[in-house]
Amino acid sequence: MLLLLLAVFLLSGEAEMLTRDQLSSFYKGAFFIGDSITEQLKGYVRREQQEHPGFFPDVKFLTAQSYCLYTASRKNLLPEKTNLKLKGKEMPLWEILKERQPTKALILLGVNDYIGKTIEKGMDYDKRIIDLAQKHAPDTELIFLSLTPVTKSFCKHQDYRTMWDEYNAALKGLCLLRNVPYIDIASPMKDEEGYLKSSYASDGKYHLKAEALELWVQALLNYAQSQYDQGLWTPEDVP
């Protein structure tokens, strides 16, 4: 009976919750790829690391303002576009992944493509990113993140909420089809109408305050916990 109760206790998850640092170690050696929104996450993580050095260990942020999904999907460098830089040198995304071979590459892009208006093109870009990454960095786990939501005031003249939601749904479906992980970071930031809570917006549109960035981080940690719960990953300090 004691063994049965112990098994139920373990299965309930109460004895399985990992610490914040343990969960963030799931992303050790990962690259976060994005635009100015991901730059905000970089600032948040770096501030947290000052007090907690073990938080998101050895992660690298490769970001650029106005960087877009289209550019990330191209095999050749586009000099007229905003590109990522590695050690000061502009490079296509696939070439960076090939050279550095990160453990994971988490991608959040599409805002600068007005991607909700061209979902089919967006899917083509995402497919190309997957194909190039799997060819040139086969050991790197690609993970797509949902677009973060937009405020109601930003949607006065254009229904970006619906367009971005439709893109996220399409991206989730593509990831399922291609067996690529997808993490929904948008839902925790939404109000009851499905918009980004105004109190979470730093610009009244879609850039984020610290409270929203914390929810983003929590979504990443929740995903890591789910991988642990399914027996797909174990932190180094867990026997």
N, C-alpha and C positions, 0 to 999 in steps of 0.2 A: 504493500500500500504506500509506503514511504517513497519507493522508487517511482510509483505511478504519479504521486503528487508532485515529485520533483520534475518529472517529464512534462507534466501539464504546466508547471511554473515556468520552465524553460521555453516551451512552445508559446506561451503567452507573450513572450518578449520582454517581460519585466527584468529578467536577469541578463538580457542580451544588449541593453543599451550601451553603446560605446561613448567615450568622452568626445568632446568637441575636437581636441587635437588628434585623437585616434581617427575620427571620421575624416578630418581634413587630410590625413596622411594618404587617403585613397587617391588623392590628386598629386601626390609627390612626383615631381619631375614633369608635370603637365604644362602645356602651353595654352594660354587663354588668348584666343584670336578675336579681335573685334574693332569697334570704332570708339567714338567718344563715350559711349555708354559703358563699355567694358573698361575704359580708362578710369571711370568712376569706381568700378569694382577694384581696380588696381590700387587706387588711393586708400580705399577702405581696408583692404587686406594688409597693405603695408603699415597702416596705422595700428592695426591689431597685432601685427608681428612685433612691433616695438615692445609690447607688454607680454606677448605670448610667442616667443621665437619658434615654437613648434607648430604654429598655425599655418596651414597650407605650405608645407616645406618644399623648397626648391622649385616652386612654380615660377613661370616666366610669363609676362604679359606682352604680347606683340599686338600693339594697337596703333591706330592712326586716325585722327579726326577726318571724317568724310570717307573713310575706307568703306568700300562697298562689296557686296556679294559677287557682283559681276567680275570685278577685278580679282577677287580671291579665286574665282573659277578658271581664270585664264592660264594657259600654259606659258605664254610669252609675257614678258614684262611690258606694261603699258606706260610709257614715259609721260603721257599726258594725264594720267590718272594718279590719285594718291595711292602709294604702295607701302607695304611693310618694309622695315629695315632690319637687317641683322648685322650687328657690329658696324652700323653706319652705311651699309650697302643695301640699296633697294633690290628686293628679290621677289619672285612670285611665291605664293604660299607653298605650293607643292615642293619647290626647291628648298625652302626653309625646313620643311618637314623631312625631306630626304637627307639634308646635311646634318640636322640635329637629332632626328629620330626620338622625339619626346615620348614619354610613356602614354600620354593622352593629348588630344588636341580638342579643346572645347570651343565651339564656334557660335558666335552670336553676331549675325550680320543681316542686312536687308533694309534697315531704316533709310540709308542713303540711296537705295535703289527705288524708293517708293514702291516697295515690293508688293504691297497689297493690290496695286493696280495691274500688276503683271505677274500673277501667280504662276502661270505656266512657264514663263521665262525663269522665274525664281526656282522652280523645280528643276529646270534644265541646268541652272547654275549649281544647285546643290548636288545633282547627279554627277556633274563634272568634278566637283570637289571631292566627292566620295571616290570616284574612279581614279583620280590622280593620286590621292592619298593612299589608297590601297595598293596602287602600283609602285609608288616610290617610297612609301613608309609603311609597309605591311604590318609591322609590329606596333605601330602607333594606333591606339584606340581612338577613333573619331567619335565625338559626342556633340550633337547639335542641341542648342538651347533655344527655347521659344523666344520670339520677340517679346520684349516687355510691353505692357499696355500703355495707352495714351489717355490723357485727361479728357473730360467731357468738353471743356472749353476749347481744346485743340480741334475738336470735331464739329465746330459750328458750321463750317462751309464744306466739309468733306467727312464722310463716315469712315475715318481711319480705324475706329474700333472694330467694325465688321470686317474690313479688309485685312487687318492684321490677324484677327481671329481665324479668318478663312485660310490665310497663309500658314498660320501655326498648325491648323488641322491638316493641311496638305503636307506640311513638313513632317508631322508626326506619322502620317500614313506612309510617306516615302521611307522614313527611318525604319518603320516596321517591316516594310517590304525588303529593304536592303540589310536588315539585321544590324542597324546602327542605333546606338542608344540616343534617346531624346529625353530631355529634362524640361518639364514645364515649370518655368520660373515666374510666369506671368500671373497665374491664378491667385497666388497669395497676395499679390499687390492690388487686386481689383476691388472696387466697391460693389454694392449690391446691383448696380446697373451694368457692371462689366468694364468700367473705366478705371484707369489708374486713379487711386485716391488722390485728391488734390493736395492733401497734406504730405504725400510722398514725392511730389514733383518739385524739382529745384528750379525749373524754368517755366512751369505752367503747361508743359507739353508732354515730354517723355523722359527727360533727364531726371535722375533720381537723387533723393535725399538719403541720409544714412539709414533711416528707418526701413526704406525699401531695399537698400543694399544688404541689410541684415536679413531680410526675408529671402533675398537671392541666395545668400550664403547658406541659410537654413535649408533651402530647397536642394542645394548641392550636398549638404550633409545628410539630408534625408535619403537622397539617392544612394549615397555611400552606405548608409545603414541598411537599406533594402538589399544591397549587394551582399553585405555581411549576413543578413538574415537568411538569404537564399543559399548561403554556403559558397558564394562565388568569389569571395575575397575575405582575407583576414589580415588585420594590422600586424605589423612585425612584432609588436610587444604583447600580442595575445597568443597564448600557447595553443 
